[in-house]
């Protein structure tokens, strides 16, 4: 389960598969996405920000829970 603290993972899809809620997901290149998850594998993804870097600034993706109840 992903709590309010940031979590770093190799695959955000695997990490969010059984989650409910709204998450902010940052790619290694700086893309920022809002991901709404519903238990059972449904995910809606909306890009919030363009990449800020041409080369990865880190290896892992970063996930932060925004809201648990809104999904």
Phi and psi in radians as a Rosetta constraint file:
Dihedral C 1 N 2 CA 2 C 2 CIRCULARHARMONIC -1.707 0.35
Dihedral N 2 CA 2 C 2 N 3 CIRCULARHARMONIC 2.159 0.35
Dihedral C 2 N 3 CA 3 C 3 CIRCULARHARMONIC -1.667 0.35
Dihedral N 3 CA 3 C 3 N 4 CIRCULARHARMONIC -2.888 0.35
Dihedral C 3 N 4 CA 4 C 4 CIRCULARHARMONIC -1.175 0.35
Dihedral N 4 CA 4 C 4 N 5 CIRCULARHARMONIC -0.476 0.35
Dihedral C 4 N 5 CA 5 C 5 CIRCULARHARMONIC -1.226 0.35
Dihedral N 5 CA 5 C 5 N 6 CIRCULARHARMONIC 2.650 0.35
Dihedral C 5 N 6 CA 6 C 6 CIRCULARHARMONIC -1.130 0.35
Dihedral N 6 CA 6 C 6 N 7 CIRCULARHARMONIC 2.474 0.35
Dihedral C 6 N 7 CA 7 C 7 CIRCULARHARMONIC -2.188 0.35
Dihedral N 7 CA 7 C 7 N 8 CIRCULARHARMONIC 2.395 0.35
Dihedral C 7 N 8 CA 8 C 8 CIRCULARHARMONIC -1.908 0.35
Dihedral N 8 CA 8 C 8 N 9 CIRCULARHARMONIC 2.281 0.35
Dihedral C 8 N 9 CA 9 C 9 CIRCULARHARMONIC -2.435 0.35
Dihedral N 9 CA 9 C 9 N 10 CIRCULARHARMONIC 2.813 0.35
Dihedral C 9 N 10 CA 10 C 10 CIRCULARHARMONIC -1.374 0.35
Dihedral N 10 CA 10 C 10 N 11 CIRCULARHARMONIC -0.635 0.35
Dihedral C 10 N 11 CA 11 C 11 CIRCULARHARMONIC -2.291 0.35
Dihedral N 11 CA 11 C 11 N 12 CIRCULARHARMONIC 1.897 0.35
Dihedral C 11 N 12 CA 12 C 12 CIRCULARHARMONIC -1.156 0.35
Dihedral N 12 CA 12 C 12 N 13 CIRCULARHARMONIC -0.504 0.35
Dihedral C 12 N 13 CA 13 C 13 CIRCULARHARMONIC -1.099 0.35
Dihedral N 13 CA 13 C 13 N 14 CIRCULARHARMONIC -0.813 0.35
Dihedral C 13 N 14 CA 14 C 14 CIRCULARHARMONIC -1.104 0.35
Dihedral N 14 CA 14 C 14 N 15 CIRCULARHARMONIC -0.736 0.35
Dihedral C 14 N 15 CA 15 C 15 CIRCULARHARMONIC -1.176 0.35
Dihedral N 15 CA 15 C 15 N 16 CIRCULARHARMONIC -0.566 0.35
Dihedral C 15 N 16 CA 16 C 16 CIRCULARHARMONIC -1.707 0.35
Dihedral N 16 CA 16 C 16 N 17 CIRCULARHARMONIC -0.005 0.35
Dihedral C 16 N 17 CA 17 C 17 CIRCULARHARMONIC -0.924 0.35
Dihedral N 17 CA 17 C 17 N 18 CIRCULARHARMONIC -0.805 0.35
Dihedral C 17 N 18 CA 18 C 18 CIRCULARHARMONIC -1.875 0.35
Dihedral N 18 CA 18 C 18 N 19 CIRCULARHARMONIC 0.423 0.35
Dihedral C 18 N 19 CA 19 C 19 CIRCULARHARMONIC -1.711 0.35
Dihedral N 19 CA 19 C 19 N 20 CIRCULARHARMONIC 2.695 0.35
Dihedral C 19 N 20 CA 20 C 20 CIRCULARHARMONIC -2.084 0.35
Dihedral N 20 CA 20 C 20 N 21 CIRCULARHARMONIC 2.379 0.35
Dihedral C 20 N 21 CA 21 C 21 CIRCULARHARMONIC 2.329 0.35
Dihedral N 21 CA 21 C 21 N 22 CIRCULARHARMONIC -3.004 0.35
Dihedral C 21 N 22 CA 22 C 22 CIRCULARHARMONIC -2.010 0.35
Dihedral N 22 CA 22 C 22 N 23 CIRCULARHARMONIC 2.314 0.35
Dihedral C 22 N 23 CA 23 C 23 CIRCULARHARMONIC -2.248 0.35
Dihedral N 23 CA 23 C 23 N 24 CIRCULARHARMONIC 2.627 0.35
Dihedral C 23 N 24 CA 24 C 24 CIRCULARHARMONIC -1.791 0.35
Dihedral N 24 CA 24 C 24 N 25 CIRCULARHARMONIC 2.169 0.35
Dihedral C 24 N 25 CA 25 C 25 CIRCULARHARMONIC -2.086 0.35
Dihedral N 25 CA 25 C 25 N 26 CIRCULARHARMONIC 2.200 0.35
Dihedral C 25 N 26 CA 26 C 26 CIRCULARHARMONIC -1.962 0.35
Dihedral N 26 CA 26 C 26 N 27 CIRCULARHARMONIC 2.269 0.35
Dihedral C 26 N 27 CA 27 C 27 CIRCULARHARMONIC -1.430 0.35
Dihedral N 27 CA 27 C 27 N 28 CIRCULARHARMONIC 2.884 0.35
Dihedral C 27 N 28 CA 28 C 28 CIRCULARHARMONIC -1.047 0.35
Dihedral N 28 CA 28 C 28 N 29 CIRCULARHARMONIC -0.419 0.35
Dihedral C 28 N 29 CA 29 C 29 CIRCULARHARMONIC -1.557 0.35
Dihedral N 29 CA 29 C 29 N 30 CIRCULARHARMONIC -0.180 0.35
Dihedral C 29 N 30 CA 30 C 30 CIRCULARHARMONIC 1.878 0.35
Dihedral N 30 CA 30 C 30 N 31 CIRCULARHARMONIC 0.008 0.35
Dihedral C 30 N 31 CA 31 C 31 CIRCULARHARMONIC -1.061 0.35
Dihedral N 31 CA 31 C 31 N 32 CIRCULARHARMONIC 2.479 0.35
Dihedral C 31 N 32 CA 32 C 32 CIRCULARHARMONIC -2.153 0.35
Dihedral N 32 CA 32 C 32 N 33 CIRCULARHARMONIC 2.234 0.35
Dihedral C 32 N 33 CA 33 C 33 CIRCULARHARMONIC -2.131 0.35
Dihedral N 33 CA 33 C 33 N 34 CIRCULARHARMONIC 2.582 0.35
Dihedral C 33 N 34 CA 34 C 34 CIRCULARHARMONIC -1.807 0.35
Dihedral N 34 CA 34 C 34 N 35 CIRCULARHARMONIC 2.144 0.35
Dihedral C 34 N 35 CA 35 C 35 CIRCULARHARMONIC -2.072 0.35
Dihedral N 35 CA 35 C 35 N 36 CIRCULARHARMONIC 2.129 0.35
Dihedral C 35 N 36 CA 36 C 36 CIRCULARHARMONIC -1.759 0.35
Dihedral N 36 CA 36 C 36 N 37 CIRCULARHARMONIC 2.112 0.35
Dihedral C 36 N 37 CA 37 C 37 CIRCULARHARMONIC -1.963 0.35
Dihedral N 37 CA 37 C 37 N 38 CIRCULARHARMONIC 2.497 0.35
Dihedral C 37 N 38 CA 38 C 38 CIRCULARHARMONIC -2.233 0.35
Dihedral N 38 CA 38 C 38 N 39 CIRCULARHARMONIC 2.343 0.35
Dihedral C 38 N 39 CA 39 C 39 CIRCULARHARMONIC -0.907 0.35
Dihedral N 39 CA 39 C 39 N 40 CIRCULARHARMONIC 2.390 0.35
Dihedral C 39 N 40 CA 40 C 40 CIRCULARHARMONIC 1.881 0.35
Dihedral N 40 CA 40 C 40 N 41 CIRCULARHARMONIC 0.039 0.35
Dihedral C 40 N 41 CA 41 C 41 CIRCULARHARMONIC 1.826 0.35
Dihedral N 41 CA 41 C 41 N 42 CIRCULARHARMONIC -0.112 0.35
Dihedral C 41 N 42 CA 42 C 42 CIRCULARHARMONIC -1.379 0.35
Dihedral N 42 CA 42 C 42 N 43 CIRCULARHARMONIC 2.249 0.35
Dihedral C 42 N 43 CA 43 C 43 CIRCULARHARMONIC -2.356 0.35
Dihedral N 43 CA 43 C 43 N 44 CIRCULARHARMONIC 2.309 0.35
Dihedral C 43 N 44 CA 44 C 44 CIRCULARHARMONIC -1.887 0.35
Dihedral N 44 CA 44 C 44 N 45 CIRCULARHARMONIC 2.252 0.35
Dihedral C 44 N 45 CA 45 C 45 CIRCULARHARMONIC -2.093 0.35
Dihedral N 45 CA 45 C 45 N 46 CIRCULARHARMONIC 2.292 0.35
Dihedral C 45 N 46 CA 46 C 46 CIRCULARHARMONIC -2.284 0.35
Dihedral N 46 CA 46 C 46 N 47 CIRCULARHARMONIC 2.214 0.35
Dihedral C 46 N 47 CA 47 C 47 CIRCULARHARMONIC -1.365 0.35
Dihedral N 47 CA 47 C 47 N 48 CIRCULARHARMONIC 2.262 0.35
Dihedral C 47 N 48 CA 48 C 48 CIRCULARHARMONIC -1.761 0.35
Dihedral N 48 CA 48 C 48 N 49 CIRCULARHARMONIC -0.515 0.35
Dihedral C 48 N 49 CA 49 C 49 CIRCULARHARMONIC -2.587 0.35
Dihedral N 49 CA 49 C 49 N 50 CIRCULARHARMONIC 2.516 0.35
Dihedral C 49 N 50 CA 50 C 50 CIRCULARHARMONIC -1.255 0.35
Dihedral N 50 CA 50 C 50 N 51 CIRCULARHARMONIC 2.823 0.35
Dihedral C 50 N 51 CA 51 C 51 CIRCULARHARMONIC -1.128 0.35
Dihedral N 51 CA 51 C 51 N 52 CIRCULARHARMONIC 2.517 0.35
Dihedral C 51 N 52 CA 52 C 52 CIRCULARHARMONIC -1.790 0.35
Dihedral N 52 CA 52 C 52 N 53 CIRCULARHARMONIC -0.160 0.35
Dihedral C 52 N 53 CA 53 C 53 CIRCULARHARMONIC -2.336 0.35
Dihedral N 53 CA 53 C 53 N 54 CIRCULARHARMONIC 2.565 0.35
Dihedral C 53 N 54 CA 54 C 54 CIRCULARHARMONIC -1.522 0.35
Dihedral N 54 CA 54 C 54 N 55 CIRCULARHARMONIC -0.391 0.35
Dihedral C 54 N 55 CA 55 C 55 CIRCULARHARMONIC -2.085 0.35
Dihedral N 55 CA 55 C 55 N 56 CIRCULARHARMONIC 2.627 0.35
Dihedral C 55 N 56 CA 56 C 56 CIRCULARHARMONIC -1.026 0.35
Dihedral N 56 CA 56 C 56 N 57 CIRCULARHARMONIC 2.406 0.35
Dihedral C 56 N 57 CA 57 C 57 CIRCULARHARMONIC -1.601 0.35
Dihedral N 57 CA 57 C 57 N 58 CIRCULARHARMONIC -0.230 0.35
Dihedral C 57 N 58 CA 58 C 58 CIRCULARHARMONIC -2.738 0.35
Dihedral N 58 CA 58 C 58 N 59 CIRCULARHARMONIC 2.985 0.35
Dihedral C 58 N 59 CA 59 C 59 CIRCULARHARMONIC -1.585 0.35
Dihedral N 59 CA 59 C 59 N 60 CIRCULARHARMONIC -0.581 0.35
Dihedral C 59 N 60 CA 60 C 60 CIRCULARHARMONIC -1.745 0.35
Dihedral N 60 CA 60 C 60 N 61 CIRCULARHARMONIC 2.771 0.35
Dihedral C 60 N 61 CA 61 C 61 CIRCULARHARMONIC -1.455 0.35
Dihedral N 61 CA 61 C 61 N 62 CIRCULARHARMONIC 2.603 0.35
Dihedral C 61 N 62 CA 62 C 62 CIRCULARHARMONIC -1.986 0.35
Dihedral N 62 CA 62 C 62 N 63 CIRCULARHARMONIC 2.303 0.35
Dihedral C 62 N 63 CA 63 C 63 CIRCULARHARMONIC -2.143 0.35
Dihedral N 63 CA 63 C 63 N 64 CIRCULARHARMONIC 2.355 0.35
Dihedral C 63 N 64 CA 64 C 64 CIRCULARHARMONIC -2.363 0.35
Dihedral N 64 CA 64 C 64 N 65 CIRCULARHARMONIC 2.253 0.35
Dihedral C 64 N 65 CA 65 C 65 CIRCULARHARMONIC -1.283 0.35
Dihedral N 65 CA 65 C 65 N 66 CIRCULARHARMONIC 2.284 0.35
Dihedral C 65 N 66 CA 66 C 66 CIRCULARHARMONIC -1.706 0.35
Dihedral N 66 CA 66 C 66 N 67 CIRCULARHARMONIC -0.818 0.35
Dihedral C 66 N 67 CA 67 C 67 CIRCULARHARMONIC -2.644 0.35
Dihedral N 67 CA 67 C 67 N 68 CIRCULARHARMONIC 2.316 0.35
Dihedral C 67 N 68 CA 68 C 68 CIRCULARHARMONIC -1.528 0.35
Dihedral N 68 CA 68 C 68 N 69 CIRCULARHARMONIC -0.612 0.35
Dihedral C 68 N 69 CA 69 C 69 CIRCULARHARMONIC -1.612 0.35
Dihedral N 69 CA 69 C 69 N 70 CIRCULARHARMONIC -0.247 0.35
Dihedral C 69 N 70 CA 70 C 70 CIRCULARHARMONIC -1.376 0.35
Dihedral N 70 CA 70 C 70 N 71 CIRCULARHARMONIC -0.241 0.35
